[in-house]
Amino acid sequence: MVRSADSRYHKCSVSSGLGGRSVQKDVAHKVCELIAGIIATDGEIHPAESKFLRLILVARRQDIDPVTELAPTIKGPAAAEALREMPDDVREEAFELLVAAAIADGKVVPTEQAFLETVAEALGMSNDEL
């Protein structure tokens, strides 16, 4: 269970493409929508969460306005399906970015935890692995 900020998630690659690789623009856009979704699950976007999303948008070369051009995926099952459809080499880092987004404000609220648990289960991970 994710309970607090863990430095290993802050080391994920926010300054380059996914893992330093070029990925298709639509896949990068979907990752950004998933991140926007998890930070919006509690109905409140903390400034640290907003900053994290903007860093990801820049890193993923997504020159868009997150308020008007992202369709956040806020339901865990929809997010799980979107992750399952991603290329294998992108899926793990995308999940790590979701965890990092959830802890960006220093805490994980129950709605974020439920979102992560649903996605983790769909990816074959146990709650203990989360």
C-alpha positions as CSV (number, residue, x, y, z in Angstrom):
1,M,0.0,0.0,0.0
2,V,1.3,3.4,-0.9
3,R,1.4,5.6,2.2
4,S,3.9,8.4,1.7
5,A,6.3,9.9,-0.7
6,D,9.1,7.4,-1.6
7,S,12.2,8.8,-3.2
8,R,12.5,5.9,-5.7
9,Y,9.4,7.2,-7.4
10,H,10.8,10.8,-7.6
11,K,13.7,9.4,-9.6
12,C,11.5,8.3,-12.5
13,S,12.4,9.9,-15.7
14,V,10.5,13.2,-15.8
15,S,13.2,15.0,-17.8
16,S,13.3,12.9,-20.9
17,G,10.9,10.8,-23.0
18,L,9.6,7.6,-21.3
19,G,12.8,6.0,-20.1
20,G,14.7,8.2,-22.5
21,R,13.0,6.5,-25.4
22,S,10.9,8.1,-28.1
23,V,7.3,6.9,-27.9
24,Q,4.4,7.6,-30.1
25,K,2.8,11.0,-29.4
26,D,-0.6,9.4,-28.8
27,V,0.9,7.0,-26.2
28,A,2.7,9.9,-24.4
29,H,-0.6,11.9,-24.5
30,K,-2.5,8.9,-22.9
31,V,0.2,8.7,-20.1
32,C,-0.4,12.4,-19.4
33,E,-4.2,11.8,-19.3
34,L,-3.7,9.0,-16.8
35,I,-1.6,11.2,-14.6
36,A,-4.1,14.1,-14.9
37,G,-6.8,11.5,-13.9
38,I,-5.1,10.2,-10.8
39,I,-4.4,13.7,-9.5
40,A,-8.0,14.7,-10.1
41,T,-9.6,11.7,-8.4
42,D,-10.1,13.5,-5.1
43,G,-11.6,16.6,-6.7
44,E,-8.7,18.8,-5.6
45,I,-5.5,19.5,-7.4
46,H,-2.7,20.4,-5.1
47,P,-0.1,22.8,-6.5
48,A,2.6,20.1,-6.2
49,E,0.4,17.8,-8.3
50,S,-0.1,20.5,-10.9
51,K,3.6,21.1,-11.1
52,F,4.3,17.4,-11.5
53,L,1.8,17.2,-14.4
54,R,3.3,20.2,-16.1
55,L,6.8,18.7,-15.8
56,I,5.6,15.5,-17.3
57,L,3.9,17.4,-20.2
58,V,7.2,19.1,-21.0
59,A,9.2,15.9,-20.6
60,R,6.8,14.1,-23.0
61,R,6.9,16.9,-25.4
62,Q,3.2,17.5,-25.0
63,D,2.7,21.2,-26.0
64,I,-0.8,21.4,-24.7
65,D,-2.9,23.1,-22.0
66,P,-3.7,20.4,-19.4
67,V,-7.0,22.2,-18.5
68,T,-8.4,22.4,-22.0
69,E,-6.6,19.7,-23.9
70,L,-6.4,16.7,-21.6
71,A,-9.3,14.3,-20.9
72,P,-8.3,12.9,-17.5
73,T,-8.9,9.2,-17.0
74,I,-10.3,9.3,-13.5
75,K,-11.8,5.8,-13.2
76,G,-9.4,3.0,-12.2
77,P,-10.9,0.4,-14.6
78,A,-10.5,2.8,-17.6
79,A,-6.9,3.6,-16.5
80,A,-6.2,-0.1,-16.2
81,E,-7.5,-0.8,-19.7
82,A,-5.4,2.1,-21.1
83,L,-2.3,0.8,-19.5
84,R,-2.9,-2.8,-20.7
85,E,-3.1,-1.4,-24.3
86,M,0.3,0.4,-24.0
87,P,3.4,-1.2,-25.3
88,D,5.1,-3.4,-22.7
89,D,8.2,-1.2,-22.5
90,V,6.1,1.8,-21.6
91,R,3.6,0.2,-19.2
92,E,5.9,-0.1,-16.2
93,E,7.2,3.4,-16.3
94,A,3.7,4.8,-16.9
95,F,2.6,3.0,-13.7
96,E,5.6,4.4,-11.8
97,L,4.6,7.9,-13.0
98,L,1.0,7.3,-11.7
99,V,2.5,6.4,-8.3
100,A,4.7,9.5,-8.4
101,A,1.8,11.7,-9.3
102,A,-0.3,10.2,-6.4
103,I,2.5,11.1,-3.9
104,A,3.5,14.4,-5.4
105,D,1.7,16.3,-2.7
106,G,3.2,14.2,0.1
107,K,0.2,12.0,0.7
108,V,-2.0,9.4,-1.0
109,V,-5.7,9.9,-0.4
110,P,-8.1,7.0,-0.4
111,T,-9.4,7.7,-4.0
112,E,-5.8,7.7,-5.3
113,Q,-5.0,4.5,-3.4
114,A,-8.1,2.8,-4.9
115,F,-7.1,4.0,-8.4
116,L,-3.6,2.6,-8.0
117,E,-4.9,-0.7,-6.5
118,T,-7.3,-1.2,-9.5
119,V,-4.6,-0.5,-12.0
120,A,-2.0,-2.7,-10.2
121,E,-4.4,-5.6,-10.0
122,A,-5.2,-5.3,-13.7
123,L,-1.4,-5.4,-14.4
124,G,-1.1,-8.6,-12.2
125,M,0.5,-6.8,-9.2
126,S,-0.5,-7.5,-5.6
127,N,-1.3,-4.7,-3.2
128,D,1.9,-5.7,-1.4
129,E,3.9,-5.0,-4.5
130,L,2.2,-1.6,-4.8
